[in-house]
Amino acid sequence: MAENAQPKCPECKVEGVEYISSEESTEHSKGGDPWFYIAYCNQCGHVYGVFNKVSLSPSIKLSTL
């Protein structure tokens, strides 16, 4: 494994964690938490992923045997 490995954008090839940014969703829970965050390259805009912040439990309870 490389000693000082840095993330590399697959689109623009810029390297380093300082080029990864995130934005919270405009939708928020009743408690004020954003529903999700979007992680992206702040140089070219490539989206790495969408990560949920708020998880809702199922409204139907299943019985266990």
C-alpha positions in Angstrom: 0.0 0.0 0.0 1.3 3.5 -0.9 2.6 5.4 2.1 0.9 8.8 1.3 -1.9 7.7 -0.9 -4.3 10.5 -1.7 -7.8 10.3 -3.3 -7.8 11.1 -7.0 -10.7 12.4 -9.0 -11.6 10.0 -11.8 -12.7 12.9 -14.0 -10.1 15.7 -13.7 -7.3 13.7 -12.0 -6.7 16.2 -9.3 -5.2 14.5 -6.1 -5.8 15.3 -2.5 -8.5 15.2 0.2 -8.6 19.1 0.1 -10.4 18.8 -3.3 -13.3 16.8 -1.9 -16.2 19.0 -0.7 -19.7 18.3 0.5 -23.0 20.1 0.5 -26.0 19.3 2.6 -29.4 18.9 1.1 -31.9 21.7 1.0 -34.5 19.4 2.6 -34.2 19.0 6.4 -35.8 16.8 9.0 -38.2 18.3 11.6 -35.2 18.5 14.0 -33.2 20.6 11.4 -30.8 17.9 10.2 -30.2 17.7 6.4 -31.6 14.5 4.8 -28.4 13.8 2.9 -25.0 15.2 1.9 -23.5 15.2 -1.6 -19.7 14.6 -1.8 -18.0 16.1 -4.9 -14.8 17.3 -6.5 -14.5 21.0 -5.9 -12.4 21.4 -9.1 -14.6 19.8 -11.7 -17.9 18.9 -9.9 -17.6 15.1 -10.2 -20.0 13.6 -7.7 -18.5 10.9 -5.5 -21.7 9.9 -3.9 -24.8 10.9 -1.9 -24.8 9.9 1.8 -27.9 9.9 3.9 -28.0 11.7 7.2 -31.6 10.9 8.3 -32.8 7.4 8.3 -36.5 6.6 8.8 -37.5 3.4 10.5 -40.2 1.3 8.8 -43.7 2.2 9.7 -44.8 -1.5 9.7 -43.6 -3.6 12.6 -42.9 -7.2 11.8 -43.5 -9.8 14.5 -40.7 -12.1 15.4 -41.3 -15.8 16.2 
